Amino acid sequence: MASSSCPFYRSTSPPGRLIVQPRRCASSFQHIRFHFKSKNAVNQHLFGRIAAFGLEAGRKQISYDTQERFNNLADETEKNDKLSSLTLFSPCKINIFLRITGKREDGFHDLASLFHVISLGDTIKFSSSPLKTKDQLSTNVAGVPVDDKNLIIKALNLFRKKTGTKCFFWVHLDKKVPTGAGLGGGSSNAATALWAANQFSGCLASEKELQEWSSEIGSDIPSFSPVGLHIVLDGIVQDLPHVLPFHPPMVLIKPQEACSTAEVYKRLHFDKTSSIDPLVLLEKVSEAGISQDICINDLEPPAFEVLPSLKKLKQRVLSAGSGQYDAVFMSGSGSTIVGVGSWDLPQFVYDEDDYKDLFLSAASFLTREENQWYTEPPSPASSEDKMARGKDAEHQIRKHSNVGIKPYRILL
């Protein structure tokens, strides 16, 4: 007799042996053997309770097509879930200025920094997983952790802890932001994962709650919750949607070498940092836009000690782009040098072999609407001249980019 809760008929053949016969259904099963050491192992198997099993050589055997069963489970998940998959853009950021304002008793530092999200970013696809035990992460770049060391997995674990939900995910990270760049790529991935998990759960948490929770796994992660431009003062994030009078173009130039954030802070001498009030810098940028005297980064001197070639790179960009850029500065703790005011790269990056392995990308500022996540900017297209210039510049950038991570695009 067929059991209503089991996809198999159960019948007995000679004593001591049980035979599995598939029930007639829309899908057909190919016979592939799987071995289980106990009846309990069979009953608790991923594909559900199996009522029929065979005894042979001390092991029980069942037969079915694993790929077919996986596909059926995925189809069932799609039918039962309101949202089965979601692909999101995960943008990085730059620090327009970064001031270290104090050192706390716990050894960490207070800072004041003007952040802006930019158009360079990763793409992350989240799919609801029928495996209700763990998340699975894959990526296109070797060396990126895919276990719970990755901030994406940490963010998903955090969301389940805070909300009590049991949603698990298949996640694929298409990485374009280089690591160790001072652009907050990993922090952005975590913020994006929190947003995605909240969408799958029917928006159980508010944006403010997501932002507050995210600080538990990374100090930079709350910086991706605002709508674009924001200032961080002693750990408090404040939205500044209308501060910048205009949004200039920019280029990002990063050597292959990365700066260790821990090592940079280790070499920081607080008595040698800038004394200018961050609020004065904020007032200046709101009145006149971005300029060299505003883009102060207290982490540049120690970063240049850690990586002397980075100091030389900044000096070369400054001298080569005299009048070309409104400001040239390092983002975060390095090692990306930002040139604001033009999408044109300095000529020496094309001409000199010492700079043939640079990561190069054009970028622009990016904002989002409230209650909506950041979206990937559209391809540049307005006039034929701009398109031709953009394609030529993009060709040059891709020609000199790092192997394995391609720069984003020219935005005109």
N, C-alpha and C positions, 0 to 999 in steps of 0.2 A: 504494500500500500504506500502511496506517495504521501509524504509529509508536507503540509501546507507551508511550513517554514523553511523547507530545504529544497534546493534546486535539483536534487537527485532522487531517483527511486532507490529503494533498498531491497535487496533480495538475497536469499541465502542459497548457496550452491553447496558442494559437499560440506559436511560438518566441519567447523573450525575455519571456514573461509567465507568471506563476504565479497560480493561483486558490486561495483559501481556501475550504474547505467544512467546516462544523462536523460533528463526529462525532455520531451519534445518541446522546443521553443524556437524563437526567431533566429537565435544565433546557434551555430554548430560548434562543437568542441573537437579540437585535435587532441590526440592522446600523447601526453608528455608525463613522465613519471616524476613524482615528488615523494621523498621518503620522510616519514615522521617516526619518532621513537616511542611515542605514547599516544593514547587516545585523546588525552587532554591537549597535547600539542596540535592535533588535528582540529579539535573543536574550537581552539582559540586562534586558529590560523587567520591571516588577514582576509581571506576570501570568504569568511563566514563559517558557520557550523556545518560540518560535513557529517551526515548521518550514516553514510556507507563507507566502508573501508575494507581492505583485504589484508589478510595475514599471510606473510610469506617470509621465511628466513628470519623470523623474529621482528620484522618491520612491517608497518602498514603502508599501503600504496594507494594513491589516488591519481586520476588522470584528468587533465584539462589544459586548455590553451591559456597561458599566463597573460599574454598580450591582450587577448580577447577580454579576459576578466578585468584587467586594468582599464581598458577602454570602456567597459560597461560601468565600472565604478565611477570613472570620470563623467560619463553621460548622466549617471544618477545624481552625481554631485551638482552638475549644471542644472538639472531639473529642480533639485531641492533648494539650491541657493539662489537668492535674488541676484547676486553678483558672483560670477565664476572666475573672471580674470580682469586684470586692470593693468594697463601700461602707463607709467608715469615718468615724466622728465625730472631729473635730479640735478639741479643747477649748483654750481659752486659759487664762491664769493671772493671779493677782495676787501682788504682793509684800507680805506682811504687815509685814515690816520690811526695809529695805535700808540697810546700812551700808557706806560706803567706808572700807576699812581701810588702804589704802596705795596709792602710785603706783609702778609698776615702771619700770625703766630703759628699757623699750621704749615708754614713754609711756602704756601701758594701766594700768588700775586694778585692784587687788584689792578684792573686795567680799565681804560676808557678808550673805546674804539668805534669808529664810524664804519659800519659794514654796508656793502651793497651786493646783492645777488646779481650774477652776470649770466650771459647766454651760453657759456661753456658748461656742459653738463653730461652726466651719464643717463642712460635709459634703463629703467627697471621694470620687468614684467612680473606681476604677482598672479598666481593662479591658486584657487582654493584646492587644497590637497585632500584626497580621500584617506590619506594616512593620518590618523588622528593622534599621532604620537610625537612627531618632530617636524621641523621645517627642513626643506632641502634647498640649498643654494648652489647655483653654478655661475660661472663668469667666463668672459672671453680673454682674460688676462692671467697669465701664470703668476703665481706668487701671492695672489690675493687670497686671504683665508676664507674658507667656505664653511667653517664651523662656528661655534659660539664666540670665537674671538672677533668675528666680523660684527660691526655695529648694526648691520641689518638684522642679524639673528638676535642680538641683544635687544634691539628695539621691539621686535615681535614678542620676545619673552616678557619684556616689560609691559607691553600692552595687555597680554593675557593675565599677568599678575595684577594689574590695576583694575581690570574690568571683569575678571573671572570668566572670560570667553574661552572657548576651546578650539578656535579656528587655527589651523595650521596651513602652511603655504609651500608651494613650489615657487622659487624665486630665481629669475635669471638677471644678472647684472651685466649690462653692456657698458664696459668701462671706457671712458674717453678722458676723464680728468686724471692727470698723473698723480701718483702718490708722493708724499713728502714734498709737496709744492707750496704749502701755506695757503691753499685755496679751499680747504674744508670739504674736500670731496667725500670722505668717509662720514663726516658729521651730516652732510646733506643727505647721504644715502639713508642714515638712521632716521632723520626727520621725515623723509619720503616714506619709509617703511611704516612709521607711526600713522601717518596720514592714510596710507593704503589700508592698514589693519582696521582703522576706524571706519572707513568706507564699507569694508566687508561686513562689519558688525552693525551697520545701520546708524553710524555716527553716535555711538554711546557717549563719547567724550566731546567736550567743547575744544575749540582751538586753544584757548587759554590753558586748559587742563593738559593737552598734549604738550604744550610748550613747557609747562611746569614739570611734568613727568620726565621730559627728555633730559633735563639737567642732571638726572641721577646717573646717566650713563656717559655724559660728555658735556663739557662746559660750553662748547661751540654750537651744540645742536639747537638750543633755543633760538639762535640767530637766524635760522631758516624758517621760523614760524611767521615772522612779520611779512608784510606785503612787498618788501623790496629793500628800501633804505631804512636803516635803523641805527641807533647808537646804543652801545652797552656801557653803562656806568656802574662800576662795582657790582657786576653780576645782574643788574636790572636792565632788561631789554625794552627800549621804547621806540615805537614806530615813528618815522619821520617821512611821511609820504610826499611832502611838497617842499622839501628843503632845497634840493638841487635845482638851480634855475634852468638847466638843460642837461641832456644826457650825451656826453661825448663818446666818440669811438675810442678803442684802445687795442693794444697788442699785449700778449703775454709771452714772455721769453723765459724758458727754464732750462738750466743745464741738466745733464743726466744725473748728477749728484744731488742727493737730498740732504736737507738739514734735519738733524735730530732735534726735536723740540726740547727734549729734556736737556740736551747738551747746550742748546742756545740759552735757556734760562739759567743753567749752571754758571755760564760765563757772564751773565748780566750783572752789572754794577749799578745799583740803584742810584748812587750819588752822581753817576755820569749820565743819567737820563735827562730828557728835556724838562724844562720847568714851566713851559707854557700851559695855560689852563685849557683843557679840552673844550670847554664851553666857548672860549674865544675862537678856537679853531672851527667849531661848529658855526659860529656866527659869521666868520669869514667865508666859509664855503657856501653858506646860504645866500650871501650877498653877491659873491663874485665867481662862484663855481670852483672847480678844482685847479689848484696851482701848486708850484713846487714848495712854497713856504708852508702850505697846509699839510702836505703829505709827509708827516713826521712819523717814523716808526722807531720806537725805542729798542726794538729787537734787532735792528740792522747792525749796529756795532758788534754785538756778540755773535750774530750769524756770520758776519764777515771774518771773525776770528775762527769760527768752526770751518768755514769754507772760503778761503781767501780769493779763490777764482770768482766768487760771486760779486765781491766788491769791484773787481776788475771789469766784470760784465756790466754792472750798473754804470760805471764810469764810461765805458765804451758807448753804451746806449745814449747817455747824456751828451757826450761830445759829438757822436755821429748824428744825433737827431736834434742838433741845436736849432731851436725855433720850430722843430717839427712836433715836439710833444709839450703839452702844458705842464706835465709832471712825470717824473720817472722815480719809482720807489719799489721797495720790496713788499710783498703781501705776507701778512702773518709772520710766522717764524721762518719763512723761506721754503724753497729756494726759487720762487718765481719773481722775476722783475716785470713790473707793469709800466707800460708807456701809454699815458692818457693823452688823447687829442688827435690821434691819427691811426688809420689802419695800415699805413705803409711801414714796412719793417726797415730798420737800418741796413744799408747796403753790405756792411761787413759780414752779416750772417750768411750772405750768399757767396761772398768772395773768399773767405778765409777758412781753411781746413779745420782750425781749432774750434770752430763753431758749427761744424757740419752735423753734429748730433744733438743740437738743441731741440727742445719741444717748443713749437711756435704756433700761436693761435691768435686770431682776431676775436674780439668780443665786444659786447655792449651791455649796458645795464638792463636788468630784467625785473619786472614787477608782476604782481598777480592781483586778481580781484579777491575781496574778502569771501571766505567760504569756498574758494576754488584754489586748486593747486597750480603751481607754475606749469606753463605749457611751453613746449619747444618752439622757439621763434620760427616764423616762416622763412623760406628761402628768399635771399635778396633778389628783387626784381622790380625795377621801376622804368629805367630807360635802357636802351641797347648799350650805351656807353658804360653805364654802371655795371651792367651784367658782364660785359667783356672785361672790364677792369677787375671785377670781382673774381671771375674765373681765372684770370691770369695770376692774380695775387694768391688765390687759393692753391693754384698749381705750384707756385713757388713755395708756399708754406708746407704743403704736403710733401714736396720734394725734399725738404730739409727737416722733416719731422722725425721723432723717435720711432723706431720699429716697434710694432705691437700696440701703440696707442696713437690714434690719429687725431689731429687737432679738429676743432669743431667746424667753423666756417667763417667766411668773411661776411659781415653784415653791413650792407651799404644803405 
